[in-house]
Amino acid sequence: MRDGKLIILLLTITALVAGGPAVAEEGAGGTRSVFLLGAGARSISMGGAFSAVGDDPSAIYYNPAALRLNRYRSVTVNHIQLFSGFTDANYDFIGMVYPTLSAGALGIGVMTTGTGGIREFNRYSVETGEISYRESQGILGYAFHLPFEYLGRFTAGASIKFLNQRIGDYSDNGAGMDLGLIYRQQYLEGLVLGCNLQDLIGAETKLRNRIDRLDRTLMLGAGYTGDLGRSVSFTASAQVDIPERADRDLRFGLECRIRNIIMIRLGYDSEQLTAGIGFSWSDYSADYGYFSREEAGSSHPVSVSMRFGKSIDERRTILNMERRREEEAYFRQVVTDRASQNMAEADSLMEAGELEEAYDKLKLVLEYDPSNQEAAAEITSLEERILQNQQSRMRSAEKQALIDYHLKAGLKFYRNNEYVQSREEWESLLELDPDNRQARNYLDKIRDKLDERIADYRAKARVYESDGMLAEALDMWNMIKVLDPQSEEAEKEYRRIKGNLRELSEDFEDTRKQLRVIDLFNRALNSFTAGNYSETVNLLDRVLSIDPQHREAARLIKRARRRLTPLNEQEKKRIRDLYVEGMKSFNQKKFRSAIELWEKILEIDPDNESVRQNIEEARRRLETIEQREGD
C-alpha cells in the first residue's frame, strides 16, 4: 500500500465523488454529501439530471416525488469501482420502489462507499497499522398525488435518510430529510418539471471533536419525453443544483430508446461528459455508464434491474374489469329478484280480480326481463280478460266494437310505452263511455308517466343549455311541447333558446377572426424560432391589422425588426454608455436607477440577455432591501 493512501482517499472519495468545485465558497468544504455522484448507472450516464424524469428505483435519491412516476414494482442494484488505479474504493446502491393503485408509492434505498488499507499513524508519526473508511446511507421515501389540480397535476414526496460514518474505531450516526415536488402540466404532453430540496434537514455526524452537517441543496429539473417514429423514443433532461454554500452545478442528460430494447445515453455532470448504454428484455435490464475526473481517472458504473408483476395501468384495468363484473352480476340478480317479486304480486292481484293492477305488474316483469315467456303469455291472456270484462258492460254492439278497438289499441300503446298514442285512445274511449273507470285509471297513470318524461326532458334541457349545447336543449323543449301542447313554460323556453341560437350565429365572425389571429401568431413564433425574421414581420403585421391590441405580437415584431437591422455604431455607443452608468448605480446600491438605465438598453436591443439578467439581479436585491426595511 502506497504511503500517500490517506491523501488519495480524501481526494477521491470526498472531493471527486461529491463533485465539489475547485472554486467553491470559503467554508463550504465537507458540507455536501459524499453520495453526490448519484445512484444507478442509467442516471449517472445522463449526467445526474434525473430529478424530473426518474422512473426507476434510483428516483429515491434524486427526488422522492418521482417515485410516483414508477409504473412497476422494481429493484435496482448498482456497483462502481471508483476511478482508475484505486481498486479497493467502491460505491454501491440498491433500491426498491413499490407503487400502489391509490395509496401513493413507497421506496427504499441503501447507498454505501468506502475503502480499506488506510495507513494510520499516532501523534509521533509512528505507523500503528491500517484502518478502513466506510460511509453508508439508508433512505425511506413516499410519494403521492396532491388532491388539487391547477393547469396540470402535482405530486409530492418526502424521504427520511439515516447516515452512518465510520473511520477506524470511530463512528457516528445522523438523520436527514428530503422534500420533492413533480409538476406535469397539461398543455405540452411529455414535459415534466421537478424540484427536490435535498437535505432540508441535514444529517449531523461527529467523529472525535469535529461535527459535520450536510447543507441543503435545491435541485431544479425539467424533462421531456417524446417519440421519433414508431420504434424510437427519447428523453431529454436538464437540472441545476444550488447548494447552500457551494457553486451551482449544471447538468444535462439525453436517452434514446430503440424498441425499448437498446438504450443509448449521453450527459454532462457539471464537470465532464458522461455516457452509457443499456439493454432491456422482458422484466430485466442491465445498464453500463462511464464518467471520469481529471484528478483520478475514469469509472464504470454497472446496474442490474428487475421488475415484478404488472404495471399500475394493467393492475388498474384488471381491478376495473373485476368491479364491472361484480356490478353486472349484482345488477342481474337485482333484476331477477324484482321480476320474480312483481310476478308473484301479479298472480295475487289476478286472483283478487284486480286485473288492471295485475297488468301493470306483468308489464314491469317484462321491463326487467323481456325474455320472460311466462309473463308474456300471462299479459296476453290478461288483455283478453280485460277486453272480455269491458265487452260485458257495453250495451250496443256497434259501440262495443268501437270501444273494443280503442281499448285494445290503448293497451297495446301503453304496453310499448307509447304514452301519447295511448292517451289519445283512452280519451276517445271516454267520449264513447264517460263512466269507464278503466279508461280513467289508465289516463291517470299515463299522466304520471308523461309528467316523469316531461321532468326528465326539462332536466336534460337545463344540462344541455349549461353545457352550451343549445340545439340539443331546443330539441328537449320541443319534445315537451309534443307531450304537453298547453305548456306555456315549454313555449317560452323554446322561443328564448331559438333567439340565443340566432345571436350565436352572429358571433361566429368574431370567433373566426380570433382563430385567424391565433394561427398567424403561432406561425410567426415558428418563423422567429427558425430565424426567418422577414416572414415573422409580415405575419405579425397581419396579426396587428386584425387585432391592434395584441401585446405579444407588438413585442415580438420589435425583436424581429431588431434582428433584421444590425446595431449601428451610434446605438452600440449608446448601449455601452447606459450599461456603464447602470453598473455605477448598481455598485452604489442605487438599484432603481440601474434598472431604469438598463431597461433603456432593452428598448434598443430587446434580445440582450445579459442586461435582462442584470435587471433581474437588481430587482432581487431591491426586494431584499425593501423587505428588511419593512421588518
C-alpha positions as CSV (number, residue, x, y, z in Angstrom):
1,M,0.0,0.0,0.0
2,R,1.5,3.4,-1.0
3,D,2.5,6.0,1.6
4,G,0.0,8.6,0.2
5,K,-3.0,6.3,0.6
6,L,-4.8,8.5,3.1
7,I,-4.4,11.7,1.0
8,I,-5.6,9.9,-2.1
9,L,-8.7,8.6,-0.3
10,L,-9.7,12.0,0.8
11,L,-9.2,13.5,-2.6
12,T,-11.1,10.7,-4.5
13,I,-13.9,9.9,-2.1
14,T,-14.6,13.3,-0.5
15,A,-13.9,15.7,-3.4
16,L,-14.3,13.8,-6.6
17,V,-17.3,11.7,-5.7
18,A,-19.1,14.6,-4.2
19,G,-18.2,16.8,-7.1
20,G,-17.0,19.7,-5.0
21,P,-15.9,22.6,-7.4
22,A,-12.4,23.9,-7.0
23,V,-13.7,27.4,-6.6
24,A,-16.4,26.7,-4.0
25,E,-17.1,29.4,-1.4
26,E,-14.9,29.6,1.6
27,G,-16.1,27.4,4.4
28,A,-18.1,25.1,2.1
29,G,-15.8,22.1,2.2
30,G,-17.3,18.9,3.6
31,T,-20.8,20.3,3.6
32,R,-22.1,18.3,0.7
33,S,-23.0,14.6,0.7
34,V,-20.3,12.1,-0.3
35,F,-23.1,10.4,-2.3
36,L,-23.4,13.4,-4.7
37,L,-22.3,11.0,-7.5
38,G,-25.8,9.7,-7.6
39,A,-27.5,6.3,-7.8
40,G,-27.7,3.9,-10.7
41,A,-25.7,3.6,-14.0
42,R,-28.6,5.0,-16.0
43,S,-29.0,8.3,-14.1
44,I,-25.2,8.7,-13.8
45,S,-24.7,8.3,-17.5
46,M,-27.3,11.0,-18.0
47,G,-25.2,13.5,-16.0
48,G,-27.3,13.1,-12.9
49,A,-30.1,15.3,-14.5
50,F,-32.8,13.0,-13.0
51,S,-34.9,15.0,-10.6
52,A,-37.8,15.4,-13.2
53,V,-37.5,12.1,-15.2
54,G,-36.7,9.5,-12.6
55,D,-38.9,6.5,-13.3
56,D,-36.8,3.7,-11.6
57,P,-35.8,3.0,-8.0
58,S,-32.9,5.5,-8.2
59,A,-35.5,8.3,-8.0
60,I,-35.5,7.9,-4.2
61,Y,-32.1,9.7,-4.3
62,Y,-32.8,12.4,-6.9
63,N,-36.4,13.3,-6.0
64,P,-38.7,11.3,-3.7
65,A,-41.7,12.7,-5.5
66,A,-40.6,10.9,-8.7
67,L,-41.3,7.6,-7.0
68,R,-44.9,8.1,-8.2
69,L,-43.6,8.2,-11.8
70,N,-42.7,4.5,-11.5
71,R,-45.3,2.2,-13.2
72,Y,-43.8,-1.1,-12.0
73,R,-42.6,-2.6,-8.7
74,S,-38.9,-2.9,-9.3
75,V,-35.4,-3.3,-7.8
76,T,-32.1,-1.8,-9.0
77,V,-28.6,-2.8,-7.9
78,N,-25.6,-0.7,-8.8
79,H,-21.8,-1.1,-8.3
80,I,-19.0,1.2,-9.1
81,Q,-15.3,0.6,-8.7
82,L,-14.2,4.2,-8.2
83,F,-11.6,5.6,-10.5
84,S,-8.7,4.0,-12.3
85,G,-6.0,2.7,-10.0
86,F,-8.0,2.6,-6.8
87,T,-9.5,-0.9,-7.0
88,D,-10.4,-1.0,-3.3
89,A,-12.5,2.1,-3.3
90,N,-16.1,1.2,-4.2
91,Y,-19.5,2.8,-4.4
92,D,-22.8,0.8,-4.2
93,F,-26.5,1.3,-4.3
94,I,-29.6,-0.9,-4.0
95,G,-33.1,0.5,-4.3
96,M,-36.7,-0.8,-4.5
97,V,-39.9,1.0,-5.4
98,Y,-43.5,-0.2,-4.8
99,P,-46.2,1.9,-6.5
100,T,-49.8,1.3,-5.3
101,L,-53.0,2.0,-7.1
102,S,-54.4,4.7,-4.8
103,A,-52.0,5.0,-1.8
104,G,-49.0,6.5,-3.5
105,A,-45.6,4.9,-4.0
106,L,-43.1,3.6,-1.4
107,G,-39.4,3.5,-1.9
108,I,-36.4,2.2,0.0
109,G,-32.7,2.5,-0.9
110,V,-29.2,1.9,0.6
111,M,-26.0,3.6,-0.5
112,T,-22.5,2.9,0.7
113,T,-19.0,3.9,-0.3
114,G,-15.5,3.5,1.3
115,T,-12.2,1.8,1.1
116,G,-9.7,-0.1,3.3
117,G,-6.0,-0.2,3.8
118,I,-5.6,3.3,5.0
119,R,-2.3,3.7,7.0
120,E,-2.8,5.0,10.5
121,F,-0.1,7.0,12.4
122,N,0.0,8.2,16.0
123,R,0.9,11.7,17.1
124,Y,4.6,10.7,17.0
125,S,4.3,9.8,13.3
126,V,4.7,6.1,14.1
127,E,2.6,3.8,11.9
128,T,0.2,1.8,14.0
129,G,-1.5,-0.3,11.3
130,E,-4.2,0.0,8.7
131,I,-7.8,1.3,9.1
132,S,-10.8,1.4,6.8
133,Y,-13.3,4.1,5.9
134,R,-17.0,3.5,5.2
135,E,-20.0,5.8,4.9
136,S,-23.5,4.4,4.4
137,Q,-26.9,5.9,3.9
138,G,-30.4,4.3,4.2
139,I,-33.3,6.1,2.5
140,L,-37.1,5.6,3.1
141,G,-39.3,7.6,0.8
142,Y,-43.0,8.1,0.0
143,A,-44.8,9.9,-2.9
144,F,-48.4,10.8,-3.6
145,H,-50.5,12.8,-5.9
146,L,-51.8,16.1,-4.4
147,P,-55.6,16.3,-4.4
148,F,-55.8,19.6,-6.3
149,E,-55.1,20.2,-10.0
150,Y,-54.2,23.6,-11.4
151,L,-53.2,23.6,-15.1
152,G,-51.8,20.1,-14.5
153,R,-51.0,17.5,-11.8
154,F,-48.8,17.9,-8.8
155,T,-47.0,15.1,-7.0
156,A,-45.3,15.5,-3.7
157,G,-42.8,13.2,-1.9
158,A,-40.6,13.0,1.1
159,S,-37.8,10.8,2.3
160,I,-36.0,10.2,5.6
161,K,-32.3,9.4,5.4
162,F,-30.2,7.6,8.0
163,L,-26.4,8.2,7.7
164,N,-23.6,6.1,9.3
165,Q,-20.0,7.3,9.1
166,R,-17.1,5.1,10.2
167,I,-13.3,5.7,10.1
168,G,-11.2,3.1,12.0
169,D,-12.7,2.7,15.5
170,Y,-14.7,6.0,15.3
171,S,-18.2,6.1,14.1
172,D,-21.4,8.1,14.4
173,N,-25.0,8.2,13.1
174,G,-27.1,11.0,11.8
175,A,-30.6,11.5,10.2
176,G,-31.8,13.9,7.5
177,M,-34.8,14.6,5.3
178,D,-35.6,15.5,1.6
179,L,-38.8,17.1,0.2
180,G,-39.7,16.8,-3.5
181,L,-42.3,18.0,-6.0
182,I,-43.2,16.9,-9.5
183,Y,-45.4,19.0,-11.9
184,R,-46.9,17.6,-15.0
185,Q,-48.6,20.4,-16.9
186,Q,-51.5,19.8,-19.3
187,Y,-50.5,21.8,-22.3
188,L,-47.3,20.1,-23.7
189,E,-47.6,16.4,-23.3
190,G,-44.3,14.8,-22.1
191,L,-42.9,17.9,-20.3
192,V,-42.3,17.4,-16.6
193,L,-40.9,19.8,-14.0
194,G,-39.2,18.6,-10.8
195,C,-37.9,20.1,-7.6
196,N,-36.1,18.4,-4.7
197,L,-34.9,20.2,-1.6
198,Q,-32.2,17.7,-0.7
199,D,-31.0,17.6,3.0
200,L,-33.7,20.0,4.1
201,I,-32.8,18.6,7.4
202,G,-29.1,17.8,7.0
203,A,-27.6,14.8,8.8
204,E,-25.0,15.7,11.5
205,T,-22.2,13.3,12.5
206,K,-19.3,13.7,14.9
207,L,-16.1,11.8,14.7
208,R,-13.9,12.7,17.8
209,N,-14.0,16.5,18.0
210,R,-15.4,17.6,14.7
211,I,-19.1,18.0,13.8
212,D,-20.1,17.7,10.1
213,R,-23.5,18.8,8.9
214,L,-24.8,18.4,5.4
215,D,-26.0,21.7,3.9
216,R,-29.3,22.0,1.9
217,T,-29.2,21.7,-1.8
218,L,-32.0,22.8,-4.1
219,M,-32.3,20.6,-7.3
220,L,-34.4,22.1,-10.1
221,G,-35.0,20.0,-13.2
222,A,-37.0,19.7,-16.3
223,G,-37.5,16.7,-18.7
224,Y,-39.3,16.0,-21.9
225,T,-40.2,12.6,-23.3
226,G,-41.2,12.1,-27.0
227,D,-41.3,9.8,-29.9
228,L,-39.1,9.8,-33.0
229,G,-41.2,7.4,-35.1
230,R,-42.8,4.1,-34.3
231,S,-39.8,2.4,-32.7
232,V,-37.6,5.2,-31.3
233,S,-38.3,7.4,-28.4
234,F,-36.2,9.8,-26.3
235,T,-35.9,11.6,-23.0
236,A,-34.1,14.9,-22.6
237,S,-33.4,16.4,-19.2
238,A,-31.7,19.4,-17.6
239,Q,-31.0,20.2,-14.0
240,V,-29.4,22.9,-11.9
241,D,-28.2,22.1,-8.3
242,I,-28.0,25.1,-6.0
243,P,-26.0,24.2,-2.8
244,E,-26.3,26.3,0.3
245,R,-22.6,27.1,0.4
246,A,-21.0,25.9,-2.8
247,D,-21.1,26.7,-6.5
248,R,-24.0,25.7,-8.7
249,D,-23.9,22.5,-10.8
250,L,-25.5,22.5,-14.2
251,R,-26.4,19.0,-15.6
252,F,-27.8,17.7,-18.8
253,G,-28.9,14.2,-20.0
254,L,-30.2,12.5,-23.1
255,E,-31.5,9.0,-23.5
256,C,-32.5,7.4,-26.8
257,R,-34.5,4.1,-26.7
258,I,-34.7,1.8,-29.7
259,R,-37.7,-0.5,-29.4
260,N,-37.3,-0.3,-25.7
261,I,-34.6,-2.9,-26.0
262,I,-31.4,-0.8,-26.5
263,M,-30.9,2.5,-24.7
264,I,-28.0,4.9,-25.6
265,R,-27.3,7.7,-23.2
266,L,-25.2,10.9,-23.1
267,G,-24.8,13.6,-20.4
268,Y,-22.8,16.3,-18.7
269,D,-22.4,16.2,-14.9
270,S,-21.2,19.8,-14.5
271,E,-17.5,18.7,-14.8
272,Q,-17.2,16.1,-17.6
273,L,-19.2,14.4,-20.3
274,T,-20.8,11.1,-19.3
275,A,-22.1,8.3,-21.4
276,G,-23.8,4.9,-21.1
277,I,-25.7,2.1,-22.7
278,G,-28.5,-0.2,-21.5
279,F,-30.2,-3.4,-22.6
280,S,-33.8,-4.5,-21.6
281,W,-35.6,-7.7,-22.2
282,S,-39.0,-8.6,-20.6
283,D,-38.8,-7.6,-16.9
284,Y,-35.0,-7.4,-16.8
285,S,-32.5,-4.7,-17.8
286,A,-28.7,-4.1,-17.5
287,D,-27.0,-0.7,-17.7
288,Y,-23.5,0.5,-18.1
289,G,-22.1,4.0,-17.6
290,Y,-18.9,5.9,-18.0
291,F,-17.6,9.1,-16.3
292,S,-14.2,10.5,-15.4
293,R,-12.3,13.0,-13.3
294,E,-9.1,14.6,-14.4
295,E,-7.5,14.0,-10.9
296,A,-8.4,10.3,-10.6
297,G,-9.3,8.8,-14.0
298,S,-12.4,7.1,-15.1
299,S,-15.1,4.9,-13.5
300,H,-17.6,2.4,-15.0
301,P,-20.9,2.1,-13.0
302,V,-22.9,-1.1,-13.7
303,S,-26.5,-1.7,-12.8
304,V,-29.0,-4.6,-12.9
305,S,-32.7,-4.0,-12.6
306,M,-35.8,-6.3,-12.4
307,R,-39.5,-5.5,-12.5
308,F,-42.1,-7.5,-10.6
309,G,-45.7,-8.2,-11.6
310,K,-47.9,-6.0,-13.7
311,S,-47.8,-2.2,-14.2
312,I,-50.0,0.2,-12.4
313,D,-52.1,0.7,-15.5
314,E,-52.6,-3.0,-16.0
315,R,-53.5,-3.6,-12.4
316,R,-56.0,-0.7,-12.6
317,T,-57.6,-2.2,-15.7
318,I,-57.9,-5.6,-14.1
319,L,-59.4,-4.0,-11.0
320,N,-61.9,-2.1,-13.1
321,M,-62.9,-5.2,-15.0
322,E,-63.4,-7.1,-11.8
323,R,-65.6,-4.3,-10.4
324,R,-67.6,-4.2,-13.6
325,R,-68.2,-8.0,-13.5
326,E,-69.3,-7.7,-9.9
327,E,-71.7,-4.8,-10.7
328,E,-73.1,-6.7,-13.7
329,A,-73.7,-9.8,-11.6
330,Y,-75.3,-7.7,-8.9
331,F,-77.5,-5.9,-11.4
332,R,-78.6,-9.3,-13.0
333,Q,-79.5,-10.6,-9.5
334,V,-81.5,-7.4,-8.7
335,V,-83.4,-7.6,-12.0
336,T,-84.1,-11.3,-11.4
337,D,-85.4,-10.7,-7.9
338,R,-87.5,-7.7,-8.9
339,A,-89.0,-9.7,-11.8
340,S,-89.9,-12.6,-9.5
341,Q,-91.4,-10.2,-6.9
342,N,-93.6,-8.5,-9.5
343,M,-94.7,-11.8,-11.0
344,A,-95.8,-13.1,-7.6
345,E,-97.7,-9.8,-6.9
346,A,-99.4,-10.1,-10.4
347,D,-100.6,-13.6,-9.6
348,S,-102.1,-12.4,-6.3
349,L,-103.8,-9.4,-7.9
350,M,-105.4,-11.6,-10.7
351,E,-106.7,-14.0,-8.0
352,A,-108.3,-10.9,-6.3
353,G,-109.9,-9.8,-9.6
354,E,-107.8,-6.6,-9.8
355,L,-106.9,-7.1,-13.5
356,E,-105.6,-3.6,-14.3
357,E,-103.2,-3.7,-11.4
358,A,-102.0,-7.2,-12.3
359,Y,-101.5,-6.0,-15.9
360,D,-99.1,-3.2,-14.6
361,K,-97.1,-5.7,-12.6
362,L,-96.7,-8.0,-15.6
363,K,-95.6,-5.1,-17.6
364,L,-92.9,-4.4,-15.0
365,V,-91.8,-8.0,-15.2
366,L,-91.3,-7.7,-18.9
367,E,-89.4,-4.5,-18.5
368,Y,-87.0,-6.2,-16.1
369,D,-86.9,-9.5,-18.1
370,P,-88.0,-9.1,-21.7
371,S,-87.3,-12.8,-22.3
372,N,-89.8,-14.0,-19.6
373,Q,-92.2,-16.2,-21.7
374,E,-94.5,-16.9,-18.7
375,A,-95.1,-13.1,-18.2
376,A,-95.6,-12.6,-21.9
377,A,-98.2,-15.4,-22.0
378,E,-99.9,-14.1,-18.9
379,I,-100.1,-10.5,-20.2
380,T,-101.6,-11.7,-23.5
381,S,-104.2,-13.7,-21.6
382,L,-104.9,-10.8,-19.3
383,E,-105.5,-8.4,-22.2
384,E,-108.2,-10.8,-23.4
385,R,-109.8,-11.0,-19.9
386,I,-109.8,-7.2,-19.6
387,L,-111.3,-6.9,-23.1
388,Q,-114.0,-9.5,-22.2
389,N,-114.9,-7.7,-19.0
390,Q,-115.3,-4.5,-20.9
391,Q,-117.4,-6.0,-23.5
392,S,-119.9,-7.3,-21.0
393,R,-120.5,-3.8,-19.8
394,M,-121.3,-2.4,-23.3
395,R,-124.9,-2.3,-24.4
396,S,-124.6,-1.5,-28.1
397,A,-122.7,-4.0,-30.3
398,E,-121.6,-1.2,-32.6
399,K,-120.5,0.9,-29.7
400,Q,-118.9,-2.1,-28.1
401,A,-116.8,-2.8,-31.2
402,L,-115.5,0.8,-31.3
403,I,-114.8,0.7,-27.6
404,D,-113.0,-2.6,-28.0
405,Y,-110.9,-1.1,-30.7
406,H,-109.8,1.8,-28.6
407,L,-109.4,-0.4,-25.5
408,K,-107.1,-2.8,-27.4
409,A,-105.2,-0.1,-29.1
410,G,-104.8,1.8,-25.8
411,L,-103.4,-1.3,-24.0
412,K,-101.0,-2.0,-26.9
413,F,-99.6,1.5,-26.9
414,Y,-99.4,1.5,-23.1
415,R,-97.5,-1.8,-23.1
416,N,-95.0,-0.4,-25.6
417,N,-94.5,2.8,-23.6
418,E,-96.1,4.9,-26.3
419,Y,-98.0,7.1,-23.9
420,V,-99.1,9.9,-26.2
421,Q,-100.9,7.5,-28.6
422,S,-102.3,5.5,-25.6
423,R,-103.7,8.8,-24.1
424,E,-105.5,9.5,-27.4
425,E,-107.1,6.1,-27.4
426,W,-108.3,6.3,-23.8
427,E,-109.7,9.8,-24.4
428,S,-111.5,8.5,-27.5
429,L,-112.9,5.7,-25.4
430,L,-114.1,8.1,-22.7
431,E,-116.0,10.0,-25.4
432,L,-117.9,6.8,-26.0
433,D,-118.2,5.7,-22.4
434,P,-117.7,8.7,-20.0
435,D,-118.2,6.4,-16.9
436,N,-115.5,3.9,-18.0
437,R,-113.4,3.6,-14.8
438,Q,-110.7,1.6,-16.5
439,A,-110.0,4.3,-19.1
440,R,-109.9,6.9,-16.4
441,N,-107.4,4.8,-14.3
442,Y,-105.1,4.4,-17.3
443,L,-105.4,8.1,-18.1
444,D,-104.2,8.9,-14.6
445,K,-101.3,6.5,-14.9
446,I,-100.4,8.0,-18.4
447,R,-100.4,11.5,-17.0
448,D,-98.0,10.3,-14.3
449,K,-95.7,8.7,-16.9
450,L,-95.8,11.8,-19.1
451,D,-95.1,14.0,-16.1
452,E,-92.0,11.9,-15.4
453,R,-90.9,12.2,-19.1
454,I,-91.5,15.9,-19.1
455,A,-89.5,16.3,-15.9
456,D,-86.7,14.2,-17.4
457,Y,-86.7,16.3,-20.7
458,R,-86.8,19.5,-18.6
459,A,-83.7,18.4,-16.6
460,K,-81.8,17.4,-19.8
461,A,-82.7,20.7,-21.4
462,R,-81.2,22.6,-18.4
463,V,-78.0,20.4,-18.5
464,Y,-77.6,20.8,-22.3
465,E,-78.0,24.6,-22.1
466,S,-75.5,24.9,-19.2
467,D,-73.0,22.9,-21.4
468,G,-73.6,25.2,-24.3
469,M,-75.5,22.5,-26.4
470,L,-78.3,24.8,-27.3
471,A,-79.6,22.8,-30.3
472,E,-80.0,19.7,-28.0
473,A,-81.7,21.8,-25.4
474,L,-84.1,23.2,-28.0
475,D,-85.0,19.7,-29.1
476,M,-85.8,18.7,-25.5
477,W,-88.3,21.7,-25.1
478,N,-89.8,20.7,-28.4
479,M,-90.4,17.2,-27.1
480,I,-92.1,18.7,-24.0
481,K,-94.4,20.7,-26.4
482,V,-95.3,17.4,-28.1
483,L,-96.1,15.7,-24.8
484,D,-97.9,18.8,-23.4
485,P,-99.2,21.2,-26.1
486,Q,-100.6,23.5,-23.4
487,S,-97.3,24.0,-21.6
488,E,-96.6,27.8,-21.5
489,E,-93.1,27.1,-20.0
490,A,-92.1,24.9,-22.9
491,E,-93.3,27.5,-25.5
492,K,-91.4,30.3,-23.6
493,E,-88.1,28.4,-23.3
494,Y,-88.3,27.2,-26.9
495,R,-88.6,30.8,-28.2
496,R,-85.8,32.0,-25.8
497,I,-83.2,29.4,-26.8
498,K,-84.1,29.8,-30.5
499,G,-83.3,33.5,-30.1
500,N,-79.9,32.6,-28.5
501,L,-79.0,30.4,-31.4
502,R,-79.6,33.3,-33.8
503,E,-77.3,35.5,-31.6
504,L,-74.6,32.9,-31.6
505,S,-74.6,32.7,-35.4
506,E,-73.9,36.5,-35.4
507,D,-70.9,36.0,-33.1
508,F,-69.3,33.4,-35.5
509,E,-67.5,36.1,-37.5
510,D,-65.7,37.4,-34.4
511,T,-64.7,33.9,-33.4
512,R,-63.3,33.3,-36.9
513,K,-61.2,36.4,-36.6
514,Q,-59.8,35.3,-33.2
515,L,-58.9,31.9,-34.6
516,R,-57.2,33.6,-37.5
517,V,-55.1,35.7,-35.1
518,I,-54.0,32.6,-33.1
519,D,-53.0,30.8,-36.3
520,L,-51.0,33.7,-37.7
521,F,-49.2,34.4,-34.3
522,N,-48.2,30.7,-33.9
523,R,-46.8,30.7,-37.5
524,A,-44.9,33.9,-36.6
525,L,-43.4,32.2,-33.5
526,N,-42.3,29.3,-35.6
527,S,-40.7,31.6,-38.2
528,F,-38.9,33.6,-35.5
529,T,-37.5,30.4,-33.9
530,A,-36.3,29.2,-37.4
531,G,-34.6,32.6,-38.0
532,N,-37.0,33.7,-40.8
533,Y,-37.3,37.3,-39.4
534,S,-38.7,38.9,-42.6
535,E,-41.6,36.3,-42.7
536,T,-42.1,36.9,-39.0
537,V,-42.6,40.7,-39.5
538,N,-45.0,40.0,-42.4
539,L,-47.1,37.6,-40.3
540,L,-47.1,39.9,-37.2
541,D,-48.2,42.9,-39.4
542,R,-51.2,40.8,-40.4
543,V,-51.9,39.9,-36.7
544,L,-51.8,43.6,-35.7
545,S,-54.0,44.6,-38.6
546,I,-56.7,42.3,-37.3
547,D,-56.0,42.9,-33.5
548,P,-54.1,46.1,-32.9
549,Q,-54.2,45.4,-29.1
550,H,-52.2,42.2,-29.4
551,R,-49.4,42.9,-26.9
552,E,-47.3,39.8,-27.5
553,A,-47.3,40.4,-31.3
554,A,-46.2,44.0,-30.7
555,R,-43.3,42.8,-28.5
556,L,-42.2,40.1,-31.0
557,I,-42.3,42.3,-34.0
558,K,-39.8,44.7,-32.3
559,R,-37.4,41.8,-31.7
560,A,-37.7,40.6,-35.3
561,R,-37.1,44.0,-36.8
562,R,-34.1,44.5,-34.5
563,R,-32.6,41.3,-35.8
564,L,-33.2,42.3,-39.4
565,T,-31.3,45.6,-38.8
566,P,-27.9,45.3,-37.1
567,L,-26.9,47.7,-34.4
568,N,-25.1,50.8,-35.8
569,E,-22.1,52.4,-34.1
570,Q,-24.2,55.1,-32.5
571,E,-26.5,52.6,-31.0
572,K,-23.6,50.5,-29.8
573,K,-22.1,53.5,-28.1
574,R,-25.4,54.4,-26.5
575,I,-25.7,50.9,-25.1
576,R,-22.1,50.9,-23.7
577,D,-22.8,54.3,-22.0
578,L,-26.1,53.2,-20.5
579,Y,-24.5,49.9,-19.3
580,V,-21.6,51.7,-17.6
581,E,-23.9,54.2,-15.9
582,G,-26.1,51.3,-14.8
583,M,-23.2,49.5,-13.3
584,K,-22.2,52.6,-11.4
585,S,-25.7,52.9,-9.9
586,F,-25.7,49.1,-9.1
587,N,-22.4,49.3,-7.3
588,Q,-23.6,52.3,-5.3
589,K,-26.7,50.2,-4.4
590,K,-29.0,52.6,-6.4
591,F,-30.9,49.6,-7.8
592,R,-33.9,51.6,-9.1
593,S,-31.7,53.9,-11.1
594,A,-29.7,50.9,-12.5
595,I,-32.9,49.2,-13.6
596,E,-34.2,52.3,-15.4
597,L,-30.9,52.7,-17.3
598,W,-30.7,49.0,-18.3
599,E,-34.3,49.0,-19.4
600,K,-33.4,51.7,-21.9
601,I,-30.9,49.3,-23.4
602,L,-33.6,46.7,-23.9
603,E,-35.6,49.4,-25.9
604,I,-32.6,49.5,-28.3
605,D,-31.6,45.8,-28.2
606,P,-34.6,43.6,-26.9
607,D,-32.5,40.4,-27.2
608,N,-29.8,41.5,-24.8
609,E,-29.9,38.6,-22.3
610,S,-27.0,39.7,-20.1
611,V,-28.8,43.0,-19.5
612,R,-32.0,41.1,-18.6
613,Q,-30.1,39.1,-16.1
614,N,-28.6,42.2,-14.6
615,I,-32.1,43.7,-14.3
616,E,-33.4,40.6,-12.5
617,E,-30.5,40.6,-10.1
618,A,-31.1,44.3,-9.3
619,R,-34.8,43.7,-8.7
620,R,-33.9,40.8,-6.3
621,R,-31.6,43.0,-4.3
622,L,-34.1,45.8,-4.3
623,E,-36.8,43.4,-3.0
624,T,-34.4,42.2,-0.2
625,I,-33.8,45.8,0.9
626,E,-37.5,46.6,0.9
627,Q,-38.3,43.5,3.0
628,R,-35.6,44.4,5.6
629,E,-37.0,48.0,5.8
630,G,-40.5,46.6,6.2
631,D,-39.3,44.3,9.1
